[in-house]
Amino acid sequence: MNIQKLRNFGRNKLKENSIEDASFKAEILLQYILNMNKTEIIINSEKEVQHDLEQKYIAYLDEVIAGKPIQYITHKQEFMGLNFYVDESVLIPQPDTEILVEETIRTVTANNKLLGQNIKILDLCTGSGAIAISLENYLKNKFETEIIASDVSKKAIDVAKRNARENNAKVKFIISDMFENIKENNFDIIVSNPPYIEKVTIITLSKEVQNEPHLALDGGIDGLDFYKIIAKEGYKHLKSGGYILVEIGYNQKESVSNIFKEYTDQYIEVNCIKDLNGQDRVIEVKRR
């Protein structure tokens, strides 16, 4: 089978199985298998594909049909203009989370007179390290940045360390169950995209999402377990005037805001930022 025929075969096979973005995914898998970019595939469309590569492509199509995220096959995901390695140990960084990074950069820049030029950031539940590494990449040319990123999963930390190396990012990684192993108490910013899916809701999500690590999805019965920990413990690790920024689910604005408002002696200015689709996406609070 030549490249064009294999390309059409993949597209049709995914469409027949009602796979979302079938053409795009078939194309990405073909580029991965053949180690070619889109232009090279077009130029070489009549070239015959080796039988072993053809069979490998078909096997990957079957994995996608079974619900495996394509990023776990190609081990690639772009986030904030950077390339990240991902596998089954970590959540796949999503474009919606870029709002959390962008808002953190905006907060640092807008408050640099208060926070100073030496910025210390903690990224809780770092997963692939995408948030911490992106922040380091975009802040390092304007500020002296010290970024610490933590996760309870050693496998996730190993992935994050790999991504830091590949993106030339200076980030310190710690295995920690939330604040358990965090000894510093002078952070300017605490940022987190914690697990926030309600436990019973996980089984209703798409097959692709269900194939991501449940440890990084499960926010407890009400989806709020980790926000309660962040609110209760976060201020102990923040400088006065520092900020906490957390990603939230589309329907969690009031509940997460109220969790922080319970600590009125510690937090002020509880604000919500929407994403590009107009959905509530980030809660930002300031330490007194």
C-alpha positions as CSV (number, residue, x, y, z in Angstrom):
1,M,0.0,0.0,0.0
2,N,1.4,3.4,-0.9
3,I,1.3,6.4,1.5
4,Q,-1.8,8.0,0.0
5,K,-3.8,4.8,0.2
6,L,-2.6,4.1,3.7
7,R,-3.6,7.7,4.6
8,N,-7.1,7.2,3.2
9,F,-7.4,3.9,4.9
10,G,-6.6,5.4,8.3
11,R,-8.9,8.3,7.9
12,N,-11.8,6.1,6.8
13,K,-11.2,3.5,9.6
14,L,-11.3,6.1,12.3
15,K,-14.4,7.8,10.8
16,E,-16.2,4.5,10.5
17,N,-15.6,4.1,14.3
18,S,-16.9,7.6,15.1
19,I,-13.5,8.9,16.3
20,E,-13.5,12.6,16.8
21,D,-11.1,14.5,14.6
22,A,-10.5,11.3,12.6
23,S,-8.6,12.9,9.7
24,F,-6.3,14.8,12.0
25,K,-5.5,11.8,14.1
26,A,-4.9,9.5,11.1
27,E,-2.6,12.1,9.7
28,I,-0.6,12.6,12.9
29,L,-0.2,8.8,13.4
30,L,1.0,8.5,9.8
31,Q,3.6,11.3,10.3
32,Y,4.7,9.5,13.5
33,I,5.1,6.1,11.9
34,L,6.9,7.3,8.7
35,N,8.9,10.0,10.6
36,M,7.7,12.6,8.0
37,N,6.1,15.9,8.2
38,K,2.9,16.8,6.3
39,T,4.7,18.2,3.3
40,E,6.9,15.1,3.0
41,I,3.9,12.9,3.1
42,I,2.3,14.8,0.2
43,I,5.5,14.8,-1.9
44,N,6.0,11.1,-1.3
45,S,2.3,10.1,-1.6
46,E,3.0,7.4,-4.2
47,K,5.8,5.8,-2.3
48,E,5.2,2.2,-1.0
49,V,5.1,1.8,2.7
50,Q,7.0,-1.1,4.2
51,H,4.8,-4.0,5.4
52,D,5.9,-3.8,9.1
53,L,5.2,0.0,9.2
54,E,1.9,-0.6,7.6
55,Q,0.9,-3.1,10.2
56,K,2.2,-0.9,13.0
57,Y,0.0,1.9,11.7
58,I,-3.0,-0.3,11.7
59,A,-2.3,-1.5,15.2
60,Y,-2.1,2.2,16.4
61,L,-5.4,2.9,14.7
62,D,-6.9,0.1,16.7
63,E,-5.5,1.5,19.9
64,V,-7.1,4.9,19.1
65,I,-10.4,3.2,18.4
66,A,-10.1,1.4,21.8
67,G,-9.8,4.8,23.5
68,K,-6.0,5.3,23.8
69,P,-5.1,9.1,23.5
70,I,-3.0,9.6,20.5
71,Q,-0.5,11.6,22.6
72,Y,0.3,8.4,24.5
73,I,1.2,6.8,21.2
74,T,3.3,9.6,19.8
75,H,4.5,10.8,23.3
76,K,4.1,14.4,22.2
77,Q,1.9,17.3,23.2
78,E,2.4,21.0,22.6
79,F,1.7,23.4,25.4
80,M,2.4,27.1,25.5
81,G,4.5,26.8,22.3
82,L,6.7,24.1,23.9
83,N,6.9,20.4,23.2
84,F,6.3,18.0,26.0
85,Y,6.8,14.2,26.4
86,V,3.8,12.5,27.8
87,D,2.9,8.9,28.7
88,E,0.3,7.0,30.8
89,S,1.9,8.4,34.0
90,V,0.7,11.9,33.5
91,L,-2.3,13.9,32.3
92,I,-2.1,15.3,28.8
93,P,-1.6,19.1,29.1
94,Q,-4.7,20.8,27.6
95,P,-5.0,24.2,25.9
96,D,-7.5,25.4,28.5
97,T,-4.7,25.1,31.1
98,E,-2.7,27.7,29.2
99,I,-5.0,30.3,30.8
100,L,-3.6,29.3,34.2
101,V,-0.1,29.9,33.0
102,E,-0.9,33.1,31.2
103,E,-2.8,34.5,34.2
104,T,0.2,33.6,36.5
105,I,2.6,35.5,34.2
106,R,0.2,38.4,34.2
107,T,0.0,38.4,38.0
108,V,3.7,38.3,38.4
109,T,4.2,41.1,35.8
110,A,1.5,43.3,37.2
111,N,2.7,43.0,40.8
112,N,6.4,43.0,40.3
113,K,6.8,46.1,42.5
114,L,5.2,44.3,45.3
115,L,6.7,40.8,44.6
116,G,10.1,42.1,43.5
117,Q,12.4,40.8,40.8
118,N,13.2,37.5,42.5
119,I,10.1,35.4,42.0
120,K,9.6,32.1,43.8
121,I,6.9,29.8,42.5
122,L,5.5,26.5,43.7
123,D,3.6,24.3,41.2
124,L,1.5,21.6,43.1
125,C,0.4,18.5,41.2
126,T,2.8,19.2,38.4
127,G,2.2,16.0,36.4
128,S,4.2,16.4,33.1
129,G,5.7,19.6,34.5
130,A,4.1,21.7,31.7
131,I,3.0,24.5,34.0
132,A,6.2,24.9,35.9
133,I,8.4,24.6,32.7
134,S,6.3,27.0,30.8
135,L,6.4,29.6,33.6
136,E,10.2,29.3,33.8
137,N,10.5,29.7,30.0
138,Y,8.4,32.9,29.9
139,L,9.6,34.5,33.1
140,K,13.3,33.8,33.1
141,N,14.2,36.7,30.8
142,K,12.4,39.3,33.0
143,F,12.8,37.9,36.5
144,E,15.1,35.9,38.6
145,T,12.9,32.9,39.0
146,E,13.0,29.9,41.4
147,I,10.4,27.3,40.6
148,I,9.7,24.2,42.6
149,A,7.3,21.6,41.3
150,S,5.8,18.7,43.2
151,D,3.7,15.6,42.6
152,V,2.8,12.6,44.7
153,S,3.7,10.3,41.8
154,K,7.4,9.4,41.2
155,K,6.6,8.3,37.6
156,A,5.1,11.8,37.0
157,I,8.2,13.5,38.5
158,D,10.4,11.4,36.2
159,V,8.4,12.6,33.2
160,A,8.6,16.2,34.4
161,K,12.3,16.0,34.9
162,R,12.7,14.7,31.3
163,N,10.6,17.6,30.0
164,A,12.7,20.1,32.0
165,R,15.9,18.7,30.4
166,E,14.4,18.7,26.9
167,N,13.2,22.3,27.3
168,N,16.3,23.6,29.1
169,A,14.2,24.6,32.1
170,K,15.6,25.1,35.5
171,V,13.0,23.7,37.8
172,K,13.4,21.8,41.1
173,F,11.2,18.7,41.4
174,I,10.0,17.2,44.7
175,I,8.0,14.0,45.3
176,S,5.3,15.3,47.8
177,D,1.7,14.6,48.7
178,M,0.6,18.2,48.4
179,F,2.5,20.2,51.0
180,E,3.8,17.2,52.9
181,N,7.5,17.6,51.8
182,I,7.4,21.4,51.0
183,K,9.5,23.1,53.7
184,E,9.7,26.6,52.2
185,N,7.3,29.2,53.5
186,N,8.2,32.2,51.3
187,F,6.7,31.6,47.9
188,D,5.4,34.5,45.9
189,I,3.0,32.3,43.9
190,I,1.4,28.9,44.4
191,V,-0.1,27.6,41.2
192,S,-1.9,24.3,40.7
193,N,-4.1,22.3,38.3
194,P,-5.2,19.7,40.9
195,P,-7.5,16.7,40.4
196,Y,-11.0,18.2,40.4
197,I,-13.3,15.7,38.8
198,E,-16.1,14.3,41.0
199,K,-15.4,10.6,41.6
200,V,-18.7,9.4,40.2
201,T,-18.3,11.6,37.1
202,I,-15.0,9.9,35.9
203,I,-16.8,6.9,34.5
204,T,-19.0,9.1,32.4
205,L,-16.1,10.8,30.6
206,S,-14.8,9.9,27.2
207,K,-12.8,6.7,26.7
208,E,-9.7,8.8,26.0
209,V,-10.0,10.8,29.3
210,Q,-10.7,7.6,31.2
211,N,-7.4,6.2,29.9
212,E,-5.5,9.1,31.6
213,P,-4.3,8.5,35.2
214,H,-7.3,8.5,37.6
215,L,-4.9,9.7,40.3
216,A,-4.7,13.0,38.5
217,L,-8.4,13.2,37.8
218,D,-10.1,12.2,41.0
219,G,-11.0,15.2,43.2
220,G,-13.0,13.2,45.7
221,I,-16.8,12.9,46.1
222,D,-17.5,16.5,45.4
223,G,-14.3,17.2,43.3
224,L,-13.1,19.7,45.9
225,D,-10.7,17.7,48.1
226,F,-7.5,19.3,46.8
227,Y,-8.9,22.9,46.9
228,K,-9.6,22.4,50.6
229,I,-6.0,21.4,51.2
230,I,-4.6,24.3,49.2
231,A,-6.8,26.8,51.0
232,K,-6.0,25.3,54.4
233,E,-2.3,25.0,54.0
234,G,-1.4,27.3,51.2
235,Y,-1.1,30.6,53.1
236,K,1.5,28.9,55.4
237,H,3.8,28.7,52.5
238,L,3.1,32.2,50.9
239,K,4.7,35.6,51.5
240,S,2.3,38.3,52.6
241,G,0.9,39.7,49.4
242,G,1.5,36.5,47.5
243,Y,-1.0,34.7,45.3
244,I,-2.6,31.4,44.8
245,L,-3.9,30.5,41.3
246,V,-5.8,27.2,40.7
247,E,-7.6,25.8,37.7
248,I,-11.2,24.8,38.3
249,G,-13.9,22.9,36.5
250,Y,-16.5,24.8,34.5
251,N,-19.1,24.6,37.4
252,Q,-16.8,25.1,40.4
253,K,-16.5,28.9,40.6
254,E,-18.7,29.4,43.6
255,S,-17.7,26.3,45.5
256,V,-14.0,26.9,45.2
257,S,-14.3,30.6,45.9
258,N,-16.3,29.8,49.0
259,I,-13.6,27.5,50.2
260,F,-11.0,30.3,50.2
261,K,-13.5,32.8,51.6
262,E,-13.7,30.6,54.7
263,Y,-10.2,31.8,55.5
264,T,-11.0,35.5,55.6
265,D,-8.2,36.2,58.0
266,Q,-5.7,34.8,55.5
267,Y,-7.0,35.6,52.0
268,I,-8.4,38.6,50.2
269,E,-9.4,39.4,46.6
270,V,-10.9,36.1,45.5
271,N,-11.3,36.5,41.7
272,C,-12.4,34.2,38.8
273,I,-10.9,34.3,35.3
274,K,-12.6,32.9,32.3
275,D,-11.0,31.0,29.5
276,L,-11.3,31.8,25.8
277,N,-14.6,30.0,25.5
278,G,-16.1,32.1,28.3
279,Q,-16.0,29.3,30.9
280,D,-14.9,29.9,34.4
281,R,-11.3,28.5,34.5
282,V,-9.0,30.0,37.2
283,I,-9.5,31.2,40.7
284,E,-6.9,33.7,42.0
285,V,-6.6,34.7,45.6
286,K,-4.2,37.0,47.4
287,R,-2.6,36.4,50.8
288,R,-3.1,39.1,53.3
